[in-house]
Amino acid sequence: MRSPMIDFSIARGPLLFCLLMPAVASAATLTVGPGKTYATPAAAAAVARDGDVIEISAGVYRNEAIWKAHGLTIRGVGEGRAHLDAAGLTLANRKAIWVIQGNGTTVENIEFSGASVPDKNGAGIRQEGSGLTVRNCYFHDNQNGVLAGDKADSDILIESSWFARNGAGDGQSHNMYINRVRSFTLRFSYSQGAKVGHLVKSRAYRTSILYNRLTGEEGNPSYEIDLPNGGRVEVVGNLIQQGTAAENPALLSFGAEEATNPEQALFVINNTFVNDRTAGGTFVRIVSSPTARIINNLFIGAGTPVSGTATQVSNLVTDRAGLVDPARFDYHLKATSPAINAGTDPGTDGTQSLAPQFQYVHPLGGEPRQRLDGAWDVGAFEYGTPPSPSTDGGTPGVPGSPGEDGGTPVVPGSPGEDGGGPTPDAGCGCTTSGAASSTLALLLLLALGRRRVV
């Protein structure tokens, strides 16, 4: 197909520069599904080229794929999700349903389940390239949900995604397992009931865990958050619950396998920790000696609030926290809660505010956190914000389930958000990743590419 003619008489300044570049990229859109150009995601993966968009129609797909091109956007479209179901399949690559080898990949609105391989390390997504964004996806009943390998220049963002019952039962496979990458950000997501493994495990040099629901519930996970090599870590505004069948007494563990990451700093700010394990445990376990600040956290249940050396300010330890409905994981504050106005300004980490800017909305969303009376409350929620209507245990992203209206709450600052307000980098956001610079680099690469129409 010939490129359209260009009227250079109207080009001025930067526009003229762009038009005179050697070639103008036009990413192809590859469609997948019944009656589409490609019957399966694997067929599209085999021909995808840098910068392409792959749209996968909602439905069930029973095959694996290896994605090699760079700058891909792979998304499910239509009513519901595209479901990659590997239950009972033998994965020929012996790694994952999707192995992503390209850089700068975005995956949206896809469901992954049933990944299993002989070494018990099968994943929904195995990330081997640099740079990955996962948005509004569902990973369940795999040996690993997302498994990311070592990549020192890689930034990984997971947002508005749901992880449930992943793990091979060996304690070495998890809902998500991020190895040594430059940064990992998890926000506005829901991780529950891992099988012996952790709800979140990160060896990243920088880890930001922001405004999530991380609840063991009826499962038997180990740690809710495991940071075995430490790093620079912000854990802000999360609901963190250990269930009665938890395999390990600690909810958050820092540096348990030697603090080998270049920087060692831990900021645990305005979280609500709930320990339902009868034998008790440790809410925050610090094995190494980082710069650690534990501020405005609500610790509920039996156990030791903090093990290790840390600056602790305005944390509240209580069995009478005054929560709206803890049995149904609604940890909003009642008017009688001792957490109201019991906090303090978290200050800064030296470069930016540590104060929470958002709070989690179930399922898979967030909303601005507003101090209505100017004072600071302890925990993940500010009193006076009404509970979201779907805190009754509704199933995220599955239309028709209890409390679910078929939509996903908007993630502040993400595509589709028209409400303005602070972006996730404002305050504690905190710093998320190199996403902005990566996007700019990607646009430049695409501009140098070859125009192609499929």
Buried (B, 14 or more C-beta within 10 A) or exposed (E): EEEEEEEEEEBEEEEEEEEEEEEBBBBBEBBBBEEBBBBBBBBBBEEBBBBBBBBBBBBEBBBBBBBBBBBBBBBBBEEBBBBBBBEEBEBEBBBBBBBBBBBBBBBBBBBBBBBBBEEBBBBBBBBBBBBBBBBBBBBBBBBBBBBBBEBEEBBBBBBBBBBBBBBBEEBBBBBBBBBBBBBBBBBBBBBBBBBBBBBBBBBBBBBBBBBBBBBBBEBBBBBBBBBBBBBBBBBBBBBBBBBEBBBBBBBBBBBBBEBBBEEBBBBBBBBBBBBBBEEEBBBBBBBBEBBBBBBBBBBBBEBBBBBBEBEBBBBBBBEEBBBBEBEEBBBBBEEEBBBBBBBEEBBBBEEBBBBBBBBBBBBBBBBBBEBEEEEBBBBBBBBBBEBBEBBBBBBBBBEEBEBBEEEBBBBBBBEEEEEEEEBBBBBBBBBBBBBEEBBEBBEEBBBEBEBBEB
